[in-house]
Amino acid sequence: MLSLVLMILFVHIAIYVVNTVGASTIDLVVWQLYLKLPTSTSRNAREQQRLKGEAMKLKREMNNTSSQDEFAKWAKLRRRHDKAMEEYEAMNKTVSSQKTSFDWAVKTARWLSTNGLKMFLQFWYSKTPVFALPDGWLPYYVEWILSFPRAPLGSVSIHVWNNVCATAIAVIAEILGAVLVQAIGQKPQAAPVEETEAKKAQ
């Protein structure tokens, strides 16, 4: 069983990732992955793309056909194009409706597994100490603050641990981001090394 300390930490990591990457980006990636599965939605999406490609192809053929010199051929292409567009628009409405339902389900699942879980844990474990503090290490008022609002005195409450995790993750991510930017910004010093070796060879 995952300890309460790690569970809260992982929840805050998930919340930070969602806030950093962006909910819409995550929704789009999950939608694209869902379309890879053998479902009716993925079949409809493939059919939608096929109808779109067919309609565009017929449109190009129409544009390359003179409506005056080759009227019979142009009229036939026009009828096929109109039919393909009707089928595409109908399929597009179906896929859009399925995507709306899917997005709602993903948003609900994402909220329940991040902020919803955080709120539930705060409520359910409000009187449970996340971990105990060593006796006599801290003054009374510090112990009272760390146990605020309902955890036993001499322990760290879930509310305080939530704030510690959120702050620590944000600070660590900022430090790692700065280090990464610094590392990418530095160019490799290969040329001076080669010059030094050439001088030594002489």
Steps between C-alpha positions, in 0.01 A plus 500: 500500500639839397568720803309824545826699468576360152138503387471874562838558336397310184166686487683833508745384232202408280335838565825682415543302176140576394541870579838520323426297188145629472169319529411553132832348387446197721142464371624508141770237564252272678252546211766407243593192704132406532462515122771232472275252682256277307181686595198631309630855556834420334317337207283810463809724516672299226185514287481876560856542372428278199190701407690827546778377269247383242314832507826694456606275212165550324526876560842507330366299205208742469736797499708335226190430289343772291132545582438628145712265285443183705167575665383135527823393675496811719135443600573137591797608713284768664236243599766263640664788685172618654417145611849454651468834682160402643641170626808676639294763685274231649801296613671815626199573725512145635874516573468849654223375729711199601802724563292733718385206713856365513644839603243530778587151628876575486457836678292332772752216543791746505336720764398203715851354487674829585315785675205281593728240660692774681179643646375153600829417674496833684148432625540127576837527674450842663551352850768249395867598549703470180803431717596568861761751612773405752406600857642828617669599173275795425330767712130459581381769259692342207351159581155660513551660156626174349201306638247765386204467470398162648799265520632398845754735655856389429424381147478644147146540366396410148424867424854608592653207308292596194646851509854367552469262202353765269771754590786248482392366159469852357845601632671177385341528154617861472855403599507208255363726227771760564773230499362355175490843334857565617617161369334547162630858473865394538668404174748211501862612516625250240692746282747629767580140603582409139723807467686407821559144375629635167748725681621208711555291185722775354 
